[in-house]
Amino acid sequence: MRPVLFELFGLPVYGYGFMVALAFLVGYAITLKHAEKAKMTRELLADFALLMAVSGVVGARLFFVALNWPEYAGDPVAILDLRSGGLSFHGGAIAGILVGIWFVRRHGLSVGLIADVVTPAFALGVAIVRIGCLLNGCCYGLPSELFWAFDCSYWHDGPRHPTQIYEALAMFGVFWYLSRRRKHHHFPGYLLILFTIQYSAVRFVVEFFRDVPEFVWGLSLAQIASLIIAAFGIAWLIIAERMHRYPQKRGVEK
């Protein structure tokens, strides 16, 4: 772990914040290469990316604070301190998607096309941010004696599963797969649906190795959320596939 990555002009640069910034820049660069396919100008993409980044961080932080309110009730100012991480993926994703849909529709663009342009880069961003989690020492796993376990004695008690790396590697794989499917996707929004299902599956499995409290039925809250989101994604995929395959069916039946 390396919470402080380096110092710049005497000021500490935190590993987690650095990786979040890197994820944003890399994601923006990748998205820029494909933005024209969705009729999005460079200027519009810059506005969109900035809005998504801000809304995502705010949503992720508020959701995390809500889930861990007893830790912040006595010191509300700590809510603004992001140096030690404390972001919820699900909260950030929900906020980012809602604000993103509003922005895209406001400018008369296709939500599905924009989603397909952004989604692969977003998957890569998640992978990069998880490396930031490793540097920061958050999102750690259960104690482990496996030879690849990470020594977390800086903040925790001995070697633990590097669940940050598990998820990062899986998300690099998701990014690779979505990038290959970019040229062969069936309908607008297809890549977003695939990501929804794939990330939910990855998160569900990784949670078994994380040191998180049980919520219900031996599962964590994130696992319950992942099951719900995956079920929604699968249903969404089936319905969208049928509508794409039989676009005139309802008209013929009438």
C-alpha positions, 0 to 999 in steps of 0.5 A: 500500500502507498496512500501517498504516492509522491509529493509535488511542490511539497504537497502530498499526491494521494494514490487513490486520487491520482488513480481517479484522475488517471482513470478520468483522463484515460477514459476521456481519451478513449471516448474521444476516439469514438465520439463522432459515431454518436455525433458528439463534438469535442467540446460537448464531450468535454462538458459531458465528461466533466459533468459525469465525473462530478456527479459520479463522485458526488453520488458515490460519496453520498451513497457511501456516507449514507451506508456508513452514517454512524462513522460521520454523524459525529464529524460531518466535515469528514464527509468532504475528506476523500483522501482515504477513499470512501466511494460507492460504485453503485451510488456513483453509477446511479448518479452518473447515469441519471445525470448523463441521460439528462445531459444527452437528451437535453442536447438531442442525442441518442442515449443508446449510442452515447452509452456504447461510446462511453461504456468500454472506457468506463470499464477501464476506468473502474479497473484503474480506480481499483488499483487506487484502492490497493494503493490506499488500502481500502476495499481490502479482502479477508485474511489469507495465507495464499502466496499472492496475499498482500501484506496489509500491516500498514493499516490492517492485521497481516496478509489479505486477499488483494480483492482490488487486484481481483476486480481490476483484472476482471475489469481489464478483461471486461474492457477488452471484451467490450472493445472487441464487441464495439464493431459488432453490437446489435443495437444502441445501448447493447454495450451498456447492457453487457457491462451491467451484467458483467460488472454485477457478476464480477462484483458478486464473486469478488465480494466473497473474498472481501471483508464486508459485513453480511447483509442477508442470506450470507450475502453482502449488501453489494451482492444483493444489489448486484443480483438485482442489477444483473437480473434487470440487465438480463431482462433488459437484454432479452427485451431489447434483443426481441425488439431489435429482431422483430421491430415490425411485429407489433405493427403487424399484429395490430 
